[in-house]
Amino acid sequence: MAYLTTFYWGWLLGSVLLGFAMGWISVVQHGDGIPRKWRWWVAALVAALVAAAVARVVPGRFGYWLDLGLIMFGLYLCGCTIGSWLRDWVVSRTAPPA
Amino acid sequence: MRGLFKWSSKWWPGVIPLVIFWAIAAWTSTEPLEADLAQRSAAALKDTVLNKTRISVAGRDVTLGADAFSEDGRQGAVASVETVPGVRLVNDETRLVPEAKPFVWSAERDVVRVTLSGSSPLPASKSRLMEAARANLGGVEVVDRMDLSRGAPPRFDNAALLLLDQIGKLKEGKITVSDTQVSLSGMARELGGREAIAAALKNLPEGFSVAANEVKAPPYVFQAYKDPVAVTLTLTGNVPDNNVHAALVAAAGRKFFSEKVVDSLKPSIGAPSGFASAVVPALGALSRLSTGTLVVSDREVKLSGDALYEAAASQIRAGLGKDFPQGWQFKPEISVKPPAAPVDATVCQQLFTDLLGKARIRFEPGKADIVADSAGLLDRLIETALRCPTANIEIAGHTDSDGDEAANQTLSEKRAQAVADHLVRAGLPANRFSAVGYGSTQPIAGNDTDQGKAQNRRIDFVVK
């Protein structure tokens, strides 16, 4: 993991920034998110992929691409989380008292 | 936390560019990553002794194929690659080098090259043996047909290096090590080489032994060439020691009265027994030829050339082998020189005088027995007599003045008769010759010195 981080930090940083931007936007975005039922399916899919990566069952280049995708996805989620929290903090500070 | 859960439902649009990022990253990074891991894996194996190492990388998975020389080495190689940062999995396709039983290594020398074959324990040993072979054999092509195998006996390298030293002493042959048993065959390059190899084999490392040493010595060769144009006798090849050397050169000087002896002999060990006893009479036979070559190879004597007349050829063919020690073989290839043109009596006398001026017919002291050294001279006298078939010849015997006059007279008559008999045995008609003894009555030099006496003891041919 450390090797991959040093090897491709640019792509990983891009994933974080992308997530940060998405998280920033998502706080004030109107409209519906993905349905709750879907979320469980997505979570289950991601969990299955993580399990496959940890168990190293996907061989060769596909295994590498899976690892790379999961790392980028994980960093994207981190970026989203930070972005959303920060945006929420900024919004709550500047909003007039109810 | 609840907010986070709510917001997260709106994060999905970013996944679309993320997937594009991922695709680009995967597209651009896979091959550089694989190349980097392959290079790091190879570097990790740098200090591990392996053969036929193959590294292929797919993604972060390394497939390692190699022949290892021990189980520890094999496991160590796999572990080394596993610890390379970034490697996810190692597909172990390593195996142990096959074990050779028995462990056989050989070095074979032929006319143009040395071939190393069989098993070698490690790549380093293999290259060391090749280097040693090239260094020892300067210039000779060295061919590597060695495989790598486990199961070499301890100290194999030392034994093989010592044996490679010996292959340089062979003209052709093979040295084989089978486990700890060493076998040698072939022919030594030089006389004494076989003995040098046998001595070196005593230094084989502990545990090794010589199962068979069938290295043969090269033939022990002595050659003599009588050149009638240059009027030389050239002696080449080997003699056992300085005493035999001196004896042969002295014998050649006595037998070849008109030729200059060119001595290129060198003392070498390994002469067959009875060498001098065979070579001296063979030189005597060569002295009877007008031109000829004597080749003594081990116990085989080959004499080729032209005899001066038919009877001489027959005598040499039939007689020489009888003079040899037991076990010696004689292969005569004697032809007869075409007869020289007839001459008149005056020229004949001149030819006799010339011949007897160069050398004298020798007898045993106080006896009428012609010594063998005079055979060449007698043949030339006979050849001359054949050129003047109508001339009658007086064979005149003379002595010095030592001793009783009556005895000298008798001795001179007997010696003259012995020479006449010899000529008759050669096929000349007896009625052409008259043997006359003059005792000491016709000296040609003073009898007061040994030199003068020696000149007076003589046989003269007088054409009547």
Chai-1 contact restraints between the chains, C-beta under 6 A:
chainA,res_idxA,chainB,res_idxB,connection_type,confidence,min_distance_angstrom,max_distance_angstrom,comment,restraint_id
A,Y3,B,P85,contact,1.0,0.0,6.0,A-B,restraint_1
A,Y3,B,G86,contact,1.0,0.0,6.0,A-B,restraint_2
A,Y8,B,S29,contact,1.0,0.0,6.0,A-B,restraint_3
A,W11,B,A25,contact,1.0,0.0,6.0,A-B,restraint_4
A,G14,B,F21,contact,1.0,0.0,6.0,A-B,restraint_5
A,L18,B,G14,contact,1.0,0.0,6.0,A-B,restraint_6
A,L18,B,P17,contact,1.0,0.0,6.0,A-B,restraint_7
A,L18,B,L18,contact,1.0,0.0,6.0,A-B,restraint_8
A,M22,B,W11,contact,1.0,0.0,6.0,A-B,restraint_9
A,M22,B,G14,contact,1.0,0.0,6.0,A-B,restraint_10
A,S26,B,W7,contact,1.0,0.0,6.0,A-B,restraint_11
A,S26,B,K10,contact,1.0,0.0,6.0,A-B,restraint_12
A,S26,B,W11,contact,1.0,0.0,6.0,A-B,restraint_13
A,V27,B,W7,contact,1.0,0.0,6.0,A-B,restraint_14
A,Q29,B,K10,contact,1.0,0.0,6.0,A-B,restraint_15
A,G33,B,S9,contact,1.0,0.0,6.0,A-B,restraint_16
A,G33,B,K10,contact,1.0,0.0,6.0,A-B,restraint_17
A,I34,B,S9,contact,1.0,0.0,6.0,A-B,restraint_18
A,I34,B,W12,contact,1.0,0.0,6.0,A-B,restraint_19
A,R56,B,L89,contact,1.0,0.0,6.0,A-B,restraint_20
A,G60,B,A58,contact,1.0,0.0,6.0,A-B,restraint_21
A,G60,B,G59,contact,1.0,0.0,6.0,A-B,restraint_22
A,G60,B,D61,contact,1.0,0.0,6.0,A-B,restraint_23
A,R61,B,T30,contact,1.0,0.0,6.0,A-B,restraint_24
A,R61,B,A58,contact,1.0,0.0,6.0,A-B,restraint_25
A,R61,B,G59,contact,1.0,0.0,6.0,A-B,restraint_26
A,G63,B,G59,contact,1.0,0.0,6.0,A-B,restraint_27
A,Y64,B,G59,contact,1.0,0.0,6.0,A-B,restraint_28
A,Y64,B,R60,contact,1.0,0.0,6.0,A-B,restraint_29
A,W65,B,A26,contact,1.0,0.0,6.0,A-B,restraint_30
A,L68,B,A26,contact,1.0,0.0,6.0,A-B,restraint_31
A,G69,B,W22,contact,1.0,0.0,6.0,A-B,restraint_32
A,M72,B,W22,contact,1.0,0.0,6.0,A-B,restraint_33
A,Y76,B,L18,contact,1.0,0.0,6.0,A-B,restraint_34
A,C80,B,W11,contact,1.0,0.0,6.0,A-B,restraint_35
A,S84,B,W7,contact,1.0,0.0,6.0,A-B,restraint_36
